[in-house]
Amino acid sequence: MANPNDIIRDAILRYLYELHRKARGISSVGTGIRDLWSAMKKLGYKQADVNSNLDYLLQKGWAREVIHKRTFNTPRGTAQETETKTYKISDIGIDRLEGASAFHKVDTSSKIN
């Protein structure tokens, strides 16, 4: 790997892949940013490095951000909305780690003249 960031990106992608592979339900496929920071810190990566490389993986489609919205009532009786973000590996990221699949969809738009 020529780019030193590729090592961090690979570590993030492999962590997200293991979560995906071991998930016991759809809601446990993703992880929050703090859990991701903690896991990457154990490997020796800084929070800023994780943030920038996760952003790169999101922009390139290797990972996805899932936003969960919920409403809760405050002690004063007002309803407040909040959202939590989780991150999970995308289909492109899974194909990258697993290799070719019989279910891989070929992009035919590039063949149109």
N, C-alpha and C positions, 0 to 999 in steps of 0.2 A: 504494500500500500504506500503510494507516494505521498499522499496528503496525511499529515499527522491527525487531522480531525476524523479521518476514515476509521481509525481505531476506536474512537469514542462513539462514532455513529454506529459501528458494528456492535459494540457492547450494548448500546441502548436498544438497537433492533433485536438483538438476541434475548435481552431481558424481556422485552415486550412479547417476543415469540414464545418464550417459556411460559409467561402468564397466559397467553392464548391457548397453548397446548395443554396446560394443567387446569384450565378453568372448569369449574363444576357447574357453571351457569352463565348465561349471557351477561348478566350484570357484573360478573367477576372477571371479565375479559380485559378490562382496562385498569389503569392505575392512576392514582393522583400524582401530582408533580412532587409532593413531599416524599412519597414512597419511592419515586424514581430517583430523586436526589440522594436519598438514603442508600439505595442499592448501588448507585454509581460512586458514592463517596467511599463505600467499602472497597471498590476497585481502584480508588485513588484519583478519581476525577472531581474537579471543582464544580460548584454549582453553576457558575457562569459558562463553563464549557458545556455542561449538560444542557443548559437553556439554549445556547446558540445552535448546538448540533441537533437538538430536538426540533427547533424551529426549521432548520434545514430539511430534516426528514419529513416534517409536515408539509413544507412547500413543494417538495419533490414527489409527494404522494406515498412515501414508504410507511408513514404512520398517519393516524387520524386522531383528531380531537373530537371528543363526544361531550356535548353540553347537556347536562341534566338540570331542568328548571323545576323549582318547587316553591310552594307558598307556605308560609307559616304565620301564626298569630303571635303578636308580641304580648307581653303582660298587660299592656294598656288596651288591648283589643283590636289593634290595627293589623291588617294583613300586609305582610312584606314578601316580596319575591326575591329569591336568591338563585344563583346557579352554581353548579360545581362542574369542573372540567376534568375529564379523565382522558387518558391517552392510550391508544391501542395500536397494534400493528395492522397495516392494511393488507389487502389481497396482494398488492405488488410486493410488499415486504415479505410476506409468506412465500411467494414464488421465488424471491431472491434467496431465501434460506433453504427451501426445500428442493428447489430445482424445478424442472419441467413437470407439468401435470397434464393429465388427459383432459382436464376442465379448463385449460388455459385458452382464453379467447384471443384470437388473432385479430389485430386491427386491420380491417380491409379498406379503410378510408384512404390509406396511403397508396393503394393500388389503382385508385380512380384516376383516369387521365383527363 
